Amino acid sequence: MYRAKVSAKGSVTLPKPLRDRHAIDPGSEIQIVEVGDVLVLVPMPCDPAKALRGLLKQGPSLTTDLLRERARERVEDAANDA
C-alpha cells in the first residue's frame, strides 16, 4: 500500500513503482472515479480505440451473424417474389 500527500494546489504524486507498473508517463491522462467515499484512479489508454480492439474476440462475431441473417433474408425475399 502506498500513501501520498496532496499539495496546496491539489496535486498528488503517484509513487514510481505504480507509475511504472501501469505505464503512467508524464502527460498521461487518468480518470478519477468517485465510488461512494472512495476515489479510484483509472489510467486512460493513449489510444482508446486500440485498447478496445480484440475485446470481444472470444465471443461470436456479430458482423458474421448479421451477414448470414441478411443472406437468409435475401433468399426468403427472392422465394416470396417468385
C-alpha positions as CSV (number, residue, x, y, z in Angstrom):
1,M,0.0,0.0,0.0
2,Y,1.2,3.4,-0.9
3,R,0.5,6.9,0.6
4,A,0.8,10.3,-0.9
5,K,0.1,13.9,0.3
6,V,-2.0,16.4,-1.5
7,S,-0.1,19.6,-2.3
8,A,-1.6,23.1,-1.7
9,K,-2.6,23.1,-5.4
10,G,-4.3,19.8,-5.1
11,S,-1.6,17.8,-6.9
12,V,-0.7,14.2,-5.9
13,T,2.5,12.5,-6.9
14,L,2.0,8.8,-7.7
15,P,4.7,6.6,-6.4
16,K,7.2,5.5,-9.1
17,P,6.5,1.7,-8.8
18,L,2.8,2.4,-9.5
19,R,3.6,4.7,-12.5
20,D,6.0,2.1,-13.9
21,R,3.6,-0.9,-13.4
22,H,0.7,0.9,-15.1
23,A,2.7,2.7,-17.8
24,I,1.8,6.2,-16.5
25,D,4.2,8.7,-18.1
26,P,4.3,12.5,-17.9
27,G,1.2,13.7,-19.8
28,S,-0.7,10.5,-19.3
29,E,-4.4,11.0,-18.6
30,I,-6.0,9.5,-15.5
31,Q,-9.8,9.2,-15.0
32,I,-10.9,9.9,-11.4
33,V,-14.0,7.9,-10.4
34,E,-15.9,8.5,-7.2
35,V,-17.3,5.3,-5.8
36,G,-19.1,6.1,-2.5
37,D,-16.5,7.5,-0.2
38,V,-13.6,6.1,-2.3
39,L,-11.7,7.8,-5.2
40,V,-10.4,5.4,-7.9
41,L,-7.7,6.5,-10.3
42,V,-8.0,4.7,-13.7
43,P,-5.2,5.2,-16.2
44,M,-6.6,6.1,-19.6
45,P,-5.1,4.4,-22.6
46,C,-3.3,6.6,-25.1
47,D,-5.4,5.2,-27.9
48,P,-8.8,4.2,-26.6
49,A,-9.9,2.5,-29.9
50,K,-6.7,0.4,-29.9
51,A,-7.2,-0.6,-26.3
52,L,-10.7,-1.9,-27.2
53,R,-9.5,-3.9,-30.2
54,G,-9.9,-7.6,-29.6
55,L,-12.2,-7.1,-26.5
56,L,-14.9,-9.2,-28.0
57,K,-12.6,-11.7,-29.7
58,Q,-13.7,-14.6,-27.6
59,G,-17.4,-14.1,-28.3
60,P,-19.4,-14.6,-31.5
61,S,-18.8,-12.3,-34.4
62,L,-21.8,-10.0,-34.7
63,T,-20.8,-9.0,-38.2
64,T,-20.7,-12.6,-39.4
65,D,-24.1,-13.2,-37.8
66,L,-25.6,-10.1,-39.4
67,L,-24.2,-11.1,-42.8
68,R,-25.7,-14.6,-42.5
69,E,-29.0,-13.2,-41.5
70,R,-29.1,-10.8,-44.4
71,A,-28.2,-13.6,-46.8
72,R,-31.1,-15.7,-45.4
73,E,-33.4,-12.7,-45.8
74,R,-32.4,-12.2,-49.4
75,V,-33.1,-15.9,-50.2
76,E,-36.5,-15.6,-48.5
77,D,-37.3,-12.4,-50.3
78,A,-36.4,-14.0,-53.7
79,A,-38.5,-17.0,-52.9
80,N,-41.5,-14.8,-52.0
81,D,-41.1,-12.7,-55.1
82,A,-41.1,-15.8,-57.4
